[in-house]
Amino acid sequence: MRWRILKTLLHKEALRHATNRGGLALAGLLVTASLLLAALNPAAEKDKPATLVGGIHHCIIWYEDDSDWLQHLRANVPAGLRANIFIQQLSQPVGLDKHIHYKTGTGGIEIRSMPALDGTPQYRVYVRYPEGDRAGMAVYENWFFKETQHFFHARATDELRARGVDAERVLPSPAVDDGLWDKRQAYQSLYDRYTTLTNGSPSRHAIPVLEMRERAVVGGALNLRAAIATALVLFSLCFTCVYLMPSLTCEERERGLLLAQALSPATALEILAAKFLFYPAFGIILATLLAGIHNPAVLGRPFFWMSLATLSVGTLGIGMTIACLAKTQRAASLGALCYMLAVALVLIVCQQNNITRLPSLALEYHAPHILHATMTNQLQPDHWWNLLASALLASGWAIVAVILFRRRGWQ
């Protein structure tokens, strides 16, 4: 690598962008949007998180010990909720007051075992939901408590029949409403009536004691303002590296400028290095400006800079791959648009159909997670895995771009 040649190529890229009024106008619009977001909501750090479109996509039923109760729940999941409800056993014991971290758009119902009371099993049931989206758990709660009521009512009925009691007459199934207090009251009524009908000597294993509670779970909701800022930062990188760079590169190819550079003393690696130096730097500067307007504190977080560096290399690799495969400027612009729409469509389809492995192969799946985490300063161990996966994907895209450019990119 010769610095004098790299300096000339970088100067050429800067001059081309200085004359690209459309790109400068869109960059200005992004900065204006970020300024308006900050000016119209200056006290956003005090706001409650708000969810974006979609609400709670999945509900996880956590349990510690398997039982007939859990088997009944598995067998009675409605067809319309089978892709959204997961019944999973905790891999290790969790204390009663310990919280489980939930991913964005995910709620949960946790069944925690408590010490037996005079031989009667006891459970504590937590209803977890993203803060600001209590109503999103309604459909899952209705199913859970309805089936729980049916299961234990059937068990109590069988016990009463064994004692010679007309269970259908003395213990009809009560209607269960939507509110959690109604569910608690209905279950307590069932327990009290069953205890009374057995003359104070009920079977200790027929009906356990359920202590029902609810609490908003931290980390399950998107902060609306941070989500918009995250989208602006991610869009700035995609605009610079995935859309603008392929378009300008193909324009150079159409006008013969790229071939002239290849015939000059500059090597293919130097031409490619200039683009890998200029476009990520341009994208990082724009992204930093947008993020700093949203929250200046984010600029002091190392995770933010690692995320920007990784995503800029990955998006540039995608853009250079498109530029090498496209023959004209129009094909490059259309290819970039088709790529972004196709990835967005695949991610939405996978999310709605609970396909978990395929989205992890897309850089665009990990990018919002790590950017939103650093914007809100809510880093979790999973976000470091997202960053590692992003780095591997970015390296893969960069290698593919280098191979394609050396073979056919300058032609």
Secondary structure as UniProt FT lines:
FT   HELIX           3..18
FT   HELIX           21..40
FT   TURN            42..43
FT   HELIX           44..46
FT   TURN            53..54
FT   STRAND          58..63
FT   HELIX           68..75
FT   HELIX           79..81
FT   TURN            82..84
FT   STRAND          85..89
FT   TURN            96..97
FT   TURN            104..105
FT   STRAND          106..117
FT   TURN            118..119
FT   STRAND          120..130
FT   TURN            131..132
FT   HELIX           134..137
FT   HELIX           138..162
FT   TURN            163..164
FT   HELIX           167..170
FT   HELIX           180..197
FT   TURN            198..200
FT   TURN            204..206
FT   STRAND          209..217
FT   TURN            218..219
FT   HELIX           224..237
FT   HELIX           238..244
FT   HELIX           245..255
FT   HELIX           257..263
FT   HELIX           268..294
FT   HELIX           296..300
FT   HELIX           302..325
FT   HELIX           329..352
FT   TURN            353..354
FT   TURN            357..358
FT   HELIX           359..361
FT   HELIX           363..376
FT   HELIX           381..404
FT   HELIX           405..409
//
